[in-house]
Amino acid sequence: MKKECNSYITDVLIVGSGVAGLSIALQLSENFKIVILSKTSLEECSTLYAQGGIATVLDENDSTDSHIHDTLIAGSELSDKNIVEYIATNAWNCIQWLIDQGMIFDHEISSNHSFKKYHLTREGGHSHRRILHVADSTGRTLENLLINKILKYKNIQTMEYRNVIDLIFSDVVEVSRIPPRIIGAYVWNSIKKEVEIYYAKIVVLATGGASRVYKYTTNPNVSSGDGIAIAWRAGCRVANLEFIQFHPTCLFHPKVHNFLLTEALRGEGAYLCRPDGSRFMSLFDKREELAPRDIVTRAINYEMKRLKVDCMYLNISHQSDLFIRYHFPTIYNKLLKLGIDLTREPIPITPAAHYTCGGVVVDRRGRTDLDGLYAIGEVSYTGLHGANRLASNSLIECLVYGYSAAKDINECLSYISHVSKCQISIQNRRIISEKKEKFLMKKLYDLRSLMWKYVGIMRSSNELKFALNQVKDLQNIIFNQYEERLLISDILLELRNLIQVAQLIIVSALSRKESRGLHFMTDFPDMLSNAQPTFLNPNEK
């Protein structure tokens, strides 16, 4: 039996409420009607948990060329130089826009307590101090600022607890040979437990990354690869999904499983050590603790396996109490509640999945392969990050592409006269039982454990092939639940997307017969002389 759904019409539908989606919304004309969908609460996104800051050139001894060079080095010869130059040269203008919105970054304070220039910190892979920040809670400050701005606009409507199922295509016009375009999305209302339809002239995916596919991650639960899977099912190409960045320093603690310890700690002198207190990074790289994340992560992983221990340690206790509390108040207070004093003792750490360097292929305007569909932020592949993201380049990518996409959308909407609709009726779906929900939670745990064990920091062809077979088996189970039995729930939709992204990560990893950046193959330990990005096309399956 089929039924009609509640439907909504808007000019721009933005899926995701992090800095990418919010910055686009704020830069679109007030003449346009905008709807922002959030998977859970409006503020729950990766932006909220970004501790470090935003990379840009401000120091008189620094230069844009140096920022470009550092980004290319971190990307291990796989970044698109034109895109790196584009983002680095547009960084300050976009940050100035942010400051104009009311963002206040930390300044240096003189002896008489007067503000001087911006305080810049340094992070791994950077040759200069160039990270603007707000203590150790830059993302939270940024997210709250943009949300408060958004809520003041009458033309912007925010819809919480909306989980996008799939995109909607226009009807194909055979006579004029006009290809179908994206005209909206099917959406699951998690509160009312019903499917809704949103029609729009433009759809923007700003859903973040896919780190929840791993058992251990620094990301919130909403980072489940939804936008990547949705775009892939619709027909978009994806690229470089084998490059999953594992952050070197996630807190290792039985009560907390995803608390990040910002790279700025190492930028301000924290060092890594073994359980006996001895340092080890000099054995792996001359830059020691300030080497790029892929190098630091593998070094920690190597030492943990060599010593057969569960963690390494991060120590900044040699800095003054005042310095630590001033620069890292969030981390200091969080650890203190767990009985750990950042000013007095080393902190147990372990690597955890942190950032998706690949994603949905887009051009410089954020346009995907499908007309009417944009992808911005961590969900996208722009070419900036290559084989490894340089620290604090993520937020600036969101801002620059947010600006670029907003400019393009403003121009596009000037000649799209109306919102297209098509004849839609969908099958009734049954809500999953509590027993089935527990079954799916177990499958989610199995998937995340599988990815951590076989598709993690170190990989091999045999491990990847085993993981791929296991993922295909899980995919058949979920297909049966969703497509054949017509069941639905938040966990089923999330698992459907995570399994799809897991498969794409593994297929991408199997196709790269070398070790480069974040992708290390034990049976292909060397770098090839002429490597290219990994593109996957759903139309060539």
N, C-alpha and C positions, 0 to 999 in steps of 0.2 A: 504494500500500500504506500502511495506517495502523498506528500503533504506540502502545503505552502509554508514558507518560512518568513519570519519578520525580516524586512529588508530596510536598508539605509542607503542614502545617496549623498555623496560628497564629491568635492573636486579632487582632493588628494587624500589618499589613505596611507598612513604611515604605520608600519608594523614594528613596534619597538620604541622604548621610551628612554634610551640612553642618550649620550651626547650627540650621536650621529642624527638620530631621529628628531630630537628636540631642537637642535641647531638649524636643521632644514626648516622645520615648522616656523621658527621665529623669523626666518629670512624670506618666507613666502609672502606674497602680497596679502594685505588684510582684506582684499576683495574676494579672496578665495575661501571656500569652506574646507576645513581640514579636520580629519578625524585621526587621533593617535590611539592605537590599540596596544595595551600592555598585557602580557601573559599572566602576571599576577598584580601586585600593587604597582603603582606608577613608578616609584623610585627604585624598585628591585631590578637591578641590572648590573653588568660588570663595571660600568662607570662609577657606580656608588662605592666600589671597593678598590678603586685605583688609588694607591697610596702615593706613588712616586711623583709624577708631575707631567709637564708638557715640554717637549724639546723645541728650542728655538735659539737663534744666535743673538746674544746681547752683549757678551763680554767683548771688550775692545781688542783682546788678543785672539778672539775667535773669528771665524768667517763662515759664510754660507758654503763655500767650497770645502771647508773642513768638515762641516756637517754632512755634506753629500759624500765625501770620501769615507767617513766613518760608517755611514749607512751602507755603502756599497761593500765595504770590507766585511761588515757583519753579515750581509746578505750572501756572502760566499760566491760572488760572481754570478748570481742568479737574479739580482734586482734589475728592474728596468731603469736605466740611467735617466731617461727622459722624465719618467714619473718621479724619481727621487729628486731631480732638479726642480720639477714643478712644485712639489710639496715643500721642499726646503726654502725656495724663494718666495712662496706665498704664506709661509708660516706666521711671520710677524703680523701681517695684515689681518689674518684671521684671529690671532690672539688679541690684537688691538680691538677688534669687534667684540670679543669676549669681555675685555676690560670695559668697553663702552656699555655693555649690558650690566656691569656692576661687579665683575669678578675682581677681587683684591688678592694679589699674590704677595708672598712674604718679601719684605725688604730687609736689607742689612741695617743694623742699628748701631749708631756711633756711640762713643763713650758718654755723650751728653743725652743719650736716648732719643736723638732725632733720626728720622728716617733718611736713608741715603738711597742708593740704587737697589734694584731687585736683588734678592739673595738667590743665587744660582747654585744648585748642587750638581754633582757629577755622578754618572752611573756607568755600568760596565759597557765597554766598547766605545765610549765617548773620549775624545782626546782633550776636551775642554769642559769646564763647568758651563752647562747650557740648559739645565732643567729648572724651569719655573715651577713653583710649588706653593701649596698652603700647608705648612708643616708636613705631616704625613697623612693628610686627609684631603688631598687635592680633588679626587674624584667625587667624594661626598659633598664638598663645598660647591663644586661645579654642577653636580646633579640637582642639588637643592635650589641653587640660583636659577637654573633654567626652568625647573618645574614651577617655581614661583612666578617667573615671567610668563610662562605658558598659560597659567590659570587666570591671568588678567585679560587674555584676549578672547573676545566674544566669538570670533570666527573659528576658534580652535576648541574642539571637543575631545576630551580624554575618556577612554573606555577601558576600565580595568577588568582583569580576569577574563580576557578574550584570547582564545587560543586558535590561531589560524590553521585551518585544515588543509585547504588547497586554493589555488588561484582560479579565477574564472576567465575564460576566453570569450571574446565576442564571436558571434556567428560568422562563419566564413562566407564572404561574398564572392561566389564563383564567377559571376558575369564580369565584374570589374577586376577580378584577380587580386582583390585587396586581401592580404593575409590577416588572419585573426590577430587581435591584440589583447593584452590583459586589461580587463575592465572591472576587476574587483576580486573579492575573496569570500570563500565559505569560512565561517568562523564559529567556533564552539564557545558558547556562553557558559563559563564554568560555574556561575552562580545559579542561573535558571535551568541549567542542564538542557540546553536546546541549541539547535543550529540556527545561525543568523547569516544573512547575506548582505555584504557591503559592496555597493557599486561605486566606482570612482573613475575619473578621467586619467589619473596617474596613481600607481601603487609604488610605494617605497619600502623595501625590506631593510630594516635596520635592527635585526634581531640578535646581533652579536655572534659569538663563536660556538664551538662544539666541545669544549673541554669536559663537559659532564659525561662524555663517552668513556672517560677514564675513571677508575676507582678512586684515585686521589687527584684532587684539583683545587686550585685556589679560587675557582669561579663559583658564583651562586648557581643554584639548581636550574635557573632559567636558561643557562648557556648550553642548550641541548641540540644545537645545530639545526633548529627549525627552518630558518630561512634558506640554508644551503639545500636541505632536503626538499623543501617546497619548490624552490627554483629548479632543481634538477628534475623533479617529476613533471614540471611544466615544460621543460625542454631547454633549459639554460646549460651552457658549459660551465664546468668548474676547473680550477687549476691549483696545483701545488699543495694538495691536501695531505701529502706525506709529511709536510713540515709542521709538526705540532710542537710548539715551544713549551718545554718543561721549565718552570721557574726553579732556580737552584734552592731557594730558601723559603720553604713553607714550614710553619711551626709543626714540630713533631710532638704531639700531646694526645693522650687517650680521650680527653674531653672535647678537643677542638680538632676538626679534620680539614679545614680549608682556610686557615688564617695565614695570610701572606706577610712576610717580613721584607719590606721594601728594599730594592736594590740601593736606594739612597743610604742605607745603613753602611754598606760597603763603600759607597762614595764618600762617606764621612769618616772612614777609617776602620770600620769593623773588619775583622779577619776571620777566615774559616780555619777550623782546627779539628783534630781527631779527638776522641774521648780522653786521651792522655794530655791534651792541651797543645800538642805539637801542630804547627802549620804545615800545609801540604801543597798549596796552589803553585808555589814556585817550581815544583816538579813538572807542572803541566803547561804553564804559559808564563812568559816574562812579565805580562801585565798582572799576574797573580789574581787577586780578588776582583780586579776591574777588567778581566777578560770578558768577551761576549758570553751570553748566557749558555749557549750550546756547549762551550768549552768548560765552563764552571760546573754545569750540571753533570757532564760526563765524568769530570774529576771526582765530584762527590759520590756519584754512583759507583765509580771504580773503587774508591776507598772503602765504601760501605760493604761492597762485595768481598774485597780483599781481606778486610778485618772481620767479616761476618757479623756486622753490627747493624742496628736498625736506623741509626742516624749519625750525622756529623754535628758540629757545633758552630755557632756564629757568636763572636765576642766583640763587644764595643765597650766593655767595662773600663778600659784604659782612658776613655774620654771622661770629662768632668760630669758630675751629676746634673749640673745646670744645663750644660750643652745638650745632653741626651734628652732631658725632660722638655727642653724648649723645641728641639727639632723633631722629636718623635713622641709627642704626648699620647697619641692614640695607641701606639704599640706599647709604650711604657705602662699605661693604665690597664690595657687588656692583659698583659703578661702578669702584672701585679695581682690581678684577680685570680690568676691561676697559680699564684705562689712563686712566681719567677721575677726576680729583680734585674731588669735590663742593665742597671748601673753597677751591679755587683757580680754577675755571673754569666757564663756563656749560655746561649739559648740552643736547645736541641732543634735541628732542622733536617728536612728531607726534601728532595725535589718533588714537584707535583705539576700536573698538566695545567697550563696557564693561558696559552694564546694560540689561535688558529691562524697560521700565516697565509694559508691559501683560502679559497672560497669561490664565490660566484664571479665569473669573469665580467668585468665592466670596463668601459672606456673612461676617458678623462672627465666626462660629465656624470659618471655614475650610472650610465645606461647599460643594461644587460643585453643579451641577445634578443629579448622579446620586446616588441613595441609596447610602451606604456608601463614598463617595469624598470625600476632602479634598485640598486643594492649599494648601501653605504656602510662603512665601518668594518668591523671584524668579520661580518658575513661575506665580505667581498674580497676579490683578488684584484688589486690594482697594479701590482708589480713592484710596490714599494719595498716589501720585506724580503723578497727573495727566499733564500734558504734559512733565514733566521732574522727575527725582528730585533732591531736596535732598541734598547730600552727607551721608553717614553716617546717613541715615534707613533704609538697607536692613537692617542688622543689628538695629536696634531693631524694625523691622516683623517680622522673623523671630521675635524673642523674644516680642513681645506676642501675635502670632498663634499662636505655639507654645504659649503659656500658654492662650489662649482655646480652641484646638482640643483640647488635652490635657484640659481641663476638660470639654468637650463629649463627647469620646470616652469618658472615664471614666464619664460618666452613661449614654451609649448602651450601653456594654458591660454595664452592670448589668441590662439587660433583653433582650439578645441571647443566647439560651441556648446556641446551638450554631453551628458553622461550616457554612454551606451548601455543598453540592457539587452538581455536575451531571455528566451523562455527557459525557466528553470523550475524543476520540481525534483525533490530528492526523496530517497527511501527513508521511511521511519527507521530510527536506530534505537536499540535497546541499551539502557544504562547497564554497565557491568556490575555484577554482584560483588559483594565483599570478598567472597571466596576467590573469584576470578581476579579481583584486584590484587590479592596477596600472591597469586600465581604470577601475575605480570611483574610485580615488584621483585619477585625472585628471578625472573628472566632479565630484568634490568640489572640486578646485581651480578648475574652471570656474565652479561655482556660487558659491563664495566671492568670486571675482574679479568675477563679474557683479553680485553684491549690492553690493560695494564701489564699483563704478564707476557703477551706475545707481540704487541705492537707499540712498545714503549720506547724508552731511551735507547736501548740497544735491540736490534732486530736481526733476523736471518730469514732467508727465503723459505725454508721449511716451516719456521714458526708462522710466517705470514700466510702461507698456504693452508696450514692447519686452522688458523684463526678465520680465514675466509670461508672455509667449509662450515665451521661452527656458526658463523654469522648468517650464512645462507639458510641453515636449518632454523635459526631463530626467525629469520625473515618469513619463512613459510608458515610458522606458527602465527605470527602477527598478521600476515596476509589472510589467513583463515579467520581470525577473530574480526578483522576490520572489513574485509571485502566480501566474505562469504556468509558470516554469521551476523553481519551488520551491527556489531557492538561498538560502543564508543565510551570514552572517558578521557580525562586528562592524561593519565598514565599510559593509556593505549596510544594516544596521539604522540606523546613524547617518545615512547619506545619505537613507534613506527619511524619517526624521524631519526632517532639515534642509530637504529640499525642501518638505515640507508646511508647515513654519514660514515658509520664504521666501515661499511663495505667500500665506500669511495676512498677512504683513507688507506685501506689495505690494498686495493687495486692500484692506487697511485704509488704506494710504497713498493709493490712488487715490480712496477714498471721502471723504477729507478735502480739501475744496476751499478751503484756507486755509493760512497759515503760523502755527504756534503751537508754542512750546517747542522740542522736539527735531525737529519736523517742519517743514522749510522747503521750500516749493514755489516755484520760480522763476517759474512762470506764475500763481501765486496768492499773492503776497507779503504780503497783508494778513490781519489777524485778523478773523474774523467776530464779530458782536456777541453772538451767542447760540450758542456752540458746545456740543456734547454729546459724551460719550464714544462711541467707535466700538465697537459690538457686532457680532460675527459669530456666526451660529447655523448649525451643521452641518446642522440639519434644514430649513434654508431655502435650501440650495444650488441 
